[in-house]
Amino acid sequence: MDKKVDKTMLIGDLIEVDPGIIAILMSAGMHCVGCPSSAMESLEEAAMVHGMDVEPLVNMINKYLATKG
């Protein structure tokens, strides 16, 4: 079964799914991945704070996870 993420997942939980997601978040401009509050923010909330549309980010992460099998 492939891993998938959605916009309601907490940043901390995303990183537990696959630490490689950190690089995706960082390249998208979310450089606060390591700050304590980010672990308790959903991907949607973090995207909103950074002025981003969350859907392309979710798609990018899920595409990455699909390549990992």
Biopython code that builds the backbone (N, CA, C, O; Angstrom):
import numpy as np
from Bio.PDB.StructureBuilder import StructureBuilder

atoms = [
    (1, "MET", "N", (0.843, -1.179, 0.000)),
    (1, "MET", "CA", (0.000, 0.000, 0.000)),
    (1, "MET", "C", (0.890, 1.244, 0.000)),
    (1, "MET", "O", (1.791, 1.367, 0.830)),
    (2, "ASP", "N", (0.638, 2.153, -0.920)),
    (2, "ASP", "CA", (1.421, 3.370, -1.014)),
    (2, "ASP", "C", (1.066, 4.327, 0.108)),
    (2, "ASP", "O", (-0.086, 4.408, 0.533)),
    (3, "LYS", "N", (2.070, 5.051, 0.581)),
    (3, "LYS", "CA", (1.842, 6.101, 1.563)),
    (3, "LYS", "C", (1.297, 7.317, 0.837)),
    (3, "LYS", "O", (1.704, 7.609, -0.288)),
    (4, "LYS", "N", (0.381, 8.022, 1.473)),
    (4, "LYS", "CA", (-0.157, 9.266, 0.928)),
    (4, "LYS", "C", (-0.347, 10.228, 2.072)),
    (4, "LYS", "O", (-0.569, 9.831, 3.216)),
    (5, "VAL", "N", (-0.256, 11.494, 1.744)),
    (5, "VAL", "CA", (-0.493, 12.521, 2.739)),
    (5, "VAL", "C", (-1.655, 13.386, 2.280)),
    (5, "VAL", "O", (-2.044, 13.365, 1.112)),
    (6, "ASP", "N", (-2.204, 14.150, 3.223)),
    (6, "ASP", "CA", (-3.229, 15.122, 2.869)),
    (6, "ASP", "C", (-2.964, 16.412, 3.622)),
    (6, "ASP", "O", (-2.124, 16.455, 4.521)),
    (7, "LYS", "N", (-3.677, 17.451, 3.256)),
    (7, "LYS", "CA", (-3.405, 18.792, 3.777)),
    (7, "LYS", "C", (-3.707, 18.956, 5.261)),
    (7, "LYS", "O", (-3.266, 19.927, 5.877)),
    (8, "THR", "N", (-4.447, 18.026, 5.839)),
    (8, "THR", "CA", (-4.786, 18.144, 7.258)),
    (8, "THR", "C", (-3.731, 17.546, 8.177)),
    (8, "THR", "O", (-3.800, 17.709, 9.395)),
    (9, "MET", "N", (-2.761, 16.858, 7.601)),
    (9, "MET", "CA", (-1.728, 16.213, 8.415)),
    (9, "MET", "C", (-0.792, 17.246, 9.016)),
    (9, "MET", "O", (-0.483, 18.261, 8.392)),
    (10, "LEU", "N", (-0.343, 16.974, 10.240)),
    (10, "LEU", "CA", (0.604, 17.846, 10.913)),
    (10, "LEU", "C", (1.984, 17.707, 10.276)),
    (10, "LEU", "O", (2.360, 16.630, 9.813)),
    (11, "ILE", "N", (2.731, 18.806, 10.260)),
    (11, "ILE", "CA", (4.080, 18.775, 9.694)),
    (11, "ILE", "C", (4.912, 17.683, 10.381)),
    (11, "ILE", "O", (5.645, 16.951, 9.717)),
    (12, "GLY", "N", (4.798, 17.576, 11.699)),
    (12, "GLY", "CA", (5.527, 16.543, 12.431)),
    (12, "GLY", "C", (5.176, 15.139, 11.955)),
    (12, "GLY", "O", (6.049, 14.275, 11.866)),
    (13, "ASP", "N", (3.902, 14.909, 11.651)),
    (13, "ASP", "CA", (3.477, 13.597, 11.164)),
    (13, "ASP", "C", (3.981, 13.338, 9.749)),
    (13, "ASP", "O", (4.323, 12.206, 9.404)),
    (14, "LEU", "N", (4.027, 14.389, 8.929)),
    (14, "LEU", "CA", (4.543, 14.235, 7.559)),
    (14, "LEU", "C", (5.988, 13.762, 7.588)),
    (14, "LEU", "O", (6.387, 12.887, 6.821)),
    (15, "ILE", "N", (6.760, 14.355, 8.483)),
    (15, "ILE", "CA", (8.176, 14.005, 8.588)),
    (15, "ILE", "C", (8.343, 12.566, 9.071)),
    (15, "ILE", "O", (9.292, 11.883, 8.688)),
    (16, "GLU", "N", (7.419, 12.113, 9.912)),
    (16, "GLU", "CA", (7.464, 10.713, 10.348)),
    (16, "GLU", "C", (7.123, 9.755, 9.213)),
    (16, "GLU", "O", (7.642, 8.639, 9.166)),
    (17, "VAL", "N", (6.256, 10.181, 8.298)),
    (17, "VAL", "CA", (5.919, 9.341, 7.139)),
    (17, "VAL", "C", (7.181, 9.087, 6.329)),
    (17, "VAL", "O", (7.456, 7.955, 5.931)),
    (18, "ASP", "N", (7.955, 10.160, 6.085)),
    (18, "ASP", "CA", (9.204, 10.036, 5.332)),
    (18, "ASP", "C", (10.024, 11.302, 5.560)),
    (18, "ASP", "O", (9.591, 12.390, 5.180)),
    (19, "PRO", "N", (11.191, 11.179, 6.168)),
    (19, "PRO", "CA", (12.023, 12.359, 6.412)),
    (19, "PRO", "C", (12.429, 13.100, 5.144)),
    (19, "PRO", "O", (12.807, 14.270, 5.211)),
    (20, "GLY", "N", (12.359, 12.449, 4.002)),
    (20, "GLY", "CA", (12.670, 13.090, 2.724)),
    (20, "GLY", "C", (11.710, 14.218, 2.393)),
    (20, "GLY", "O", (12.005, 15.052, 1.537)),
    (21, "ILE", "N", (10.572, 14.253, 3.056)),
    (21, "ILE", "CA", (9.590, 15.315, 2.839)),
    (21, "ILE", "C", (10.151, 16.660, 3.288)),
    (21, "ILE", "O", (9.727, 17.704, 2.792)),
    (22, "ILE", "N", (11.096, 16.645, 4.220)),
    (22, "ILE", "CA", (11.714, 17.891, 4.690)),
    (22, "ILE", "C", (12.307, 18.664, 3.515)),
    (22, "ILE", "O", (12.113, 19.875, 3.408)),
    (23, "ALA", "N", (13.019, 17.980, 2.644)),
    (23, "ALA", "CA", (13.648, 18.644, 1.493)),
    (23, "ALA", "C", (12.601, 19.281, 0.586)),
    (23, "ALA", "O", (12.831, 20.358, 0.036)),
    (24, "ILE", "N", (11.458, 18.628, 0.425)),
    (24, "ILE", "CA", (10.387, 19.176, -0.408)),
    (24, "ILE", "C", (9.828, 20.441, 0.228)),
    (24, "ILE", "O", (9.623, 21.446, -0.453)),
    (25, "LEU", "N", (9.582, 20.392, 1.528)),
    (25, "LEU", "CA", (9.057, 21.560, 2.221)),
    (25, "LEU", "C", (10.054, 22.713, 2.176)),
    (25, "LEU", "O", (9.671, 23.861, 1.951)),
    (26, "MET", "N", (11.316, 22.410, 2.386)),
    (26, "MET", "CA", (12.351, 23.450, 2.350)),
    (26, "MET", "C", (12.449, 24.077, 0.961)),
    (26, "MET", "O", (12.558, 25.297, 0.837)),
    (27, "SER", "N", (12.409, 23.256, -0.075)),
    (27, "SER", "CA", (12.516, 23.797, -1.433)),
    (27, "SER", "C", (11.287, 24.617, -1.813)),
    (27, "SER", "O", (11.352, 25.458, -2.710)),
    (28, "ALA", "N", (10.178, 24.377, -1.138)),
    (28, "ALA", "CA", (8.959, 25.153, -1.393)),
    (28, "ALA", "C", (8.966, 26.466, -0.607)),
    (28, "ALA", "O", (8.052, 27.278, -0.753)),
    (29, "GLY", "N", (9.991, 26.681, 0.227)),
    (29, "GLY", "CA", (10.086, 27.917, 0.978)),
    (29, "GLY", "C", (9.684, 27.811, 2.435)),
    (29, "GLY", "O", (9.638, 28.817, 3.143)),
    (30, "MET", "N", (9.393, 26.608, 2.887)),
    (30, "MET", "CA", (9.032, 26.401, 4.285)),
    (30, "MET", "C", (10.287, 26.060, 5.081)),
    (30, "MET", "O", (10.547, 24.899, 5.398)),
    (31, "HIS", "N", (11.058, 27.096, 5.395)),
    (31, "HIS", "CA", (12.329, 26.892, 6.078)),
    (31, "HIS", "C", (12.174, 26.746, 7.580)),
    (31, "HIS", "O", (13.164, 26.578, 8.292)),
    (32, "CYS", "N", (10.953, 26.808, 8.066)),
    (32, "CYS", "CA", (10.722, 26.699, 9.510)),
    (32, "CYS", "C", (10.356, 25.269, 9.911)),
    (32, "CYS", "O", (9.763, 25.058, 10.969)),
    (33, "VAL", "N", (10.698, 24.304, 9.091)),
    (33, "VAL", "CA", (10.357, 22.904, 9.369)),
    (33, "VAL", "C", (10.873, 22.465, 10.732)),
    (33, "VAL", "O", (10.233, 21.661, 11.409)),
    (34, "GLY", "N", (12.012, 22.981, 11.133)),
    (34, "GLY", "CA", (12.603, 22.567, 12.402)),
    (34, "GLY", "C", (12.101, 23.315, 13.620)),
    (34, "GLY", "O", (12.427, 22.935, 14.745)),
    (35, "CYS", "N", (11.316, 24.369, 13.433)),
    (35, "CYS", "CA", (10.873, 25.113, 14.612)),
    (35, "CYS", "C", (9.789, 24.330, 15.353)),
    (35, "CYS", "O", (8.987, 23.634, 14.732)),
    (36, "PRO", "N", (9.768, 24.445, 16.668)),
    (36, "PRO", "CA", (8.852, 23.628, 17.482)),
    (36, "PRO", "C", (7.377, 23.746, 17.101)),
    (36, "PRO", "O", (6.659, 22.746, 17.121)),
    (37, "SER", "N", (6.917, 24.930, 16.758)),
    (37, "SER", "CA", (5.488, 25.081, 16.453)),
    (37, "SER", "C", (5.100, 24.401, 15.147)),
    (37, "SER", "O", (3.937, 24.042, 14.961)),
    (38, "SER", "N", (6.054, 24.218, 14.240)),
    (38, "SER", "CA", (5.706, 23.604, 12.954)),
    (38, "SER", "C", (5.257, 22.152, 13.123)),
    (38, "SER", "O", (4.480, 21.644, 12.313)),
    (39, "ALA", "N", (5.738, 21.490, 14.159)),
    (39, "ALA", "CA", (5.348, 20.098, 14.396)),
    (39, "ALA", "C", (3.864, 19.990, 14.740)),
    (39, "ALA", "O", (3.271, 18.921, 14.605)),
    (40, "MET", "N", (3.265, 21.097, 15.184)),
    (40, "MET", "CA", (1.863, 21.069, 15.590)),
    (40, "MET", "C", (0.962, 21.812, 14.604)),
    (40, "MET", "O", (-0.215, 22.038, 14.885)),
    (41, "GLU", "N", (1.517, 22.194, 13.440)),
    (41, "GLU", "CA", (0.760, 22.879, 12.394)),
    (41, "GLU", "C", (0.424, 21.886, 11.305)),
    (41, "GLU", "O", (1.225, 21.011, 10.980)),
    (42, "SER", "N", (-0.761, 22.024, 10.743)),
    (42, "SER", "CA", (-1.092, 21.176, 9.594)),
    (42, "SER", "C", (-0.382, 21.721, 8.364)),
    (42, "SER", "O", (0.053, 22.872, 8.347)),
    (43, "LEU", "N", (-0.270, 20.903, 7.356)),
    (43, "LEU", "CA", (0.333, 21.340, 6.100)),
    (43, "LEU", "C", (-0.462, 22.505, 5.524)),
    (43, "LEU", "O", (0.115, 23.450, 4.986)),
    (44, "GLU", "N", (-1.773, 22.436, 5.637)),
    (44, "GLU", "CA", (-2.629, 23.507, 5.131)),
    (44, "GLU", "C", (-2.366, 24.822, 5.874)),
    (44, "GLU", "O", (-2.277, 25.881, 5.253)),
    (45, "GLU", "N", (-2.242, 24.750, 7.196)),
    (45, "GLU", "CA", (-1.968, 25.955, 7.996)),
    (45, "GLU", "C", (-0.603, 26.546, 7.643)),
    (45, "GLU", "O", (-0.467, 27.760, 7.492)),
    (46, "ALA", "N", (0.396, 25.690, 7.513)),
    (46, "ALA", "CA", (1.742, 26.158, 7.181)),
    (46, "ALA", "C", (1.760, 26.810, 5.805)),
    (46, "ALA", "O", (2.407, 27.839, 5.610)),
    (47, "ALA", "N", (1.051, 26.215, 4.853)),
    (47, "ALA", "CA", (0.989, 26.790, 3.506)),
    (47, "ALA", "C", (0.314, 28.158, 3.549)),
    (47, "ALA", "O", (0.753, 29.095, 2.883)),
    (48, "MET", "N", (-0.742, 28.264, 4.328)),
    (48, "MET", "CA", (-1.453, 29.534, 4.442)),
    (48, "MET", "C", (-0.532, 30.615, 5.016)),
    (48, "MET", "O", (-0.511, 31.738, 4.513)),
    (49, "VAL", "N", (0.222, 30.287, 6.059)),
    (49, "VAL", "CA", (1.142, 31.234, 6.680)),
    (49, "VAL", "C", (2.188, 31.710, 5.672)),
    (49, "VAL", "O", (2.617, 32.863, 5.708)),
    (50, "HIS", "N", (2.595, 30.810, 4.771)),
    (50, "HIS", "CA", (3.614, 31.143, 3.779)),
    (50, "HIS", "C", (3.017, 31.669, 2.473)),
    (50, "HIS", "O", (3.745, 31.900, 1.508)),
    (51, "GLY", "N", (1.692, 31.860, 2.440)),
    (51, "GLY", "CA", (1.048, 32.404, 1.243)),
    (51, "GLY", "C", (1.077, 31.464, 0.052)),
    (51, "GLY", "O", (1.175, 31.904, -1.093)),
    (52, "MET", "N", (0.992, 30.167, 0.323)),
    (52, "MET", "CA", (1.058, 29.153, -0.738)),
    (52, "MET", "C", (-0.266, 28.438, -0.901)),
    (52, "MET", "O", (-1.067, 28.360, 0.031)),
    (53, "ASP", "N", (-0.485, 27.920, -2.093)),
    (53, "ASP", "CA", (-1.607, 27.036, -2.351)),
    (53, "ASP", "C", (-1.166, 25.641, -1.912)),
    (53, "ASP", "O", (-0.157, 25.129, -2.396)),
    (54, "VAL", "N", (-1.906, 25.034, -1.013)),
    (54, "VAL", "CA", (-1.486, 23.755, -0.427)),
    (54, "VAL", "C", (-1.601, 22.581, -1.404)),
    (54, "VAL", "O", (-0.831, 21.625, -1.308)),
    (55, "GLU", "N", (-2.545, 22.642, -2.337)),
    (55, "GLU", "CA", (-2.781, 21.480, -3.212)),
    (55, "GLU", "C", (-1.560, 21.085, -4.048)),
    (55, "GLU", "O", (-1.242, 19.897, -4.112)),
    (56, "PRO", "N", (-0.859, 22.034, -4.695)),
    (56, "PRO", "CA", (0.346, 21.614, -5.433)),
    (56, "PRO", "C", (1.406, 20.990, -4.524)),
    (56, "PRO", "O", (2.133, 20.087, -4.940)),
    (57, "LEU", "N", (1.490, 21.467, -3.298)),
    (57, "LEU", "CA", (2.455, 20.913, -2.349)),
    (57, "LEU", "C", (2.079, 19.482, -1.964)),
    (57, "LEU", "O", (2.942, 18.606, -1.911)),
    (58, "VAL", "N", (0.805, 19.248, -1.699)),
    (58, "VAL", "CA", (0.322, 17.892, -1.397)),
    (58, "VAL", "C", (0.628, 16.969, -2.572)),
    (58, "VAL", "O", (1.107, 15.850, -2.387)),
    (59, "ASN", "N", (0.346, 17.451, -3.786)),
    (59, "ASN", "CA", (0.606, 16.634, -4.978)),
    (59, "ASN", "C", (2.081, 16.316, -5.131)),
    (59, "ASN", "O", (2.442, 15.193, -5.484)),
    (60, "MET", "N", (2.946, 17.305, -4.867)),
    (60, "MET", "CA", (4.383, 17.099, -4.977)),
    (60, "MET", "C", (4.864, 16.052, -3.968)),
    (60, "MET", "O", (5.671, 15.184, -4.301)),
    (61, "ILE", "N", (4.369, 16.140, -2.750)),
    (61, "ILE", "CA", (4.769, 15.183, -1.711)),
    (61, "ILE", "C", (4.271, 13.788, -2.065)),
    (61, "ILE", "O", (5.018, 12.817, -1.944)),
    (62, "ASN", "N", (3.016, 13.676, -2.502)),
    (62, "ASN", "CA", (2.482, 12.361, -2.850)),
    (62, "ASN", "C", (3.177, 11.764, -4.068)),
    (62, "ASN", "O", (3.339, 10.547, -4.154)),
    (63, "LYS", "N", (3.585, 12.606, -5.004)),
    (63, "LYS", "CA", (4.337, 12.117, -6.159)),
    (63, "LYS", "C", (5.686, 11.565, -5.693)),
    (63, "LYS", "O", (6.125, 10.510, -6.153)),
    (64, "TYR", "N", (6.329, 12.274, -4.789)),
    (64, "TYR", "CA", (7.595, 11.810, -4.213)),
    (64, "TYR", "C", (7.408, 10.453, -3.519)),
    (64, "TYR", "O", (8.193, 9.527, -3.723)),
    (65, "LEU", "N", (6.357, 10.352, -2.699)),
    (65, "LEU", "CA", (6.100, 9.106, -1.963)),
    (65, "LEU", "C", (5.792, 7.950, -2.907)),
    (65, "LEU", "O", (6.168, 6.809, -2.637)),
    (66, "ALA", "N", (5.108, 8.241, -4.014)),
    (66, "ALA", "CA", (4.765, 7.192, -4.981)),
    (66, "ALA", "C", (6.017, 6.624, -5.634)),
    (66, "ALA", "O", (6.056, 5.443, -5.979)),
    (67, "THR", "N", (7.038, 7.454, -5.805)),
    (67, "THR", "CA", (8.278, 6.959, -6.439)),
    (67, "THR", "C", (9.083, 6.083, -5.487)),
    (67, "THR", "O", (9.941, 5.311, -5.917)),
    (68, "LYS", "N", (8.801, 6.209, -4.184)),
    (68, "LYS", "CA", (9.509, 5.397, -3.197)),
    (68, "LYS", "C", (8.901, 4.018, -3.030)),
    (68, "LYS", "O", (9.494, 3.124, -2.426)),
    (69, "GLY", "N", (7.699, 3.864, -3.583)),
    (69, "GLY", "CA", (7.028, 2.568, -3.566)),
    (69, "GLY", "C", (6.567, 2.172, -2.253)),
    (69, "GLY", "O", (5.985, 1.098, -2.101)),
]
sb = StructureBuilder()
sb.init_structure("model")
sb.init_model(0)
sb.init_chain("A")
sb.init_seg("    ")
for serial, (resi, resn, name, xyz) in enumerate(atoms, 1):
    if name == "N":
        sb.init_residue(resn, " ", resi, " ")
    sb.init_atom(name, np.array(xyz, "f"), 0.0, 1.0, " ", f" {name:<3s}", serial, name[0])
structure = sb.get_structure()
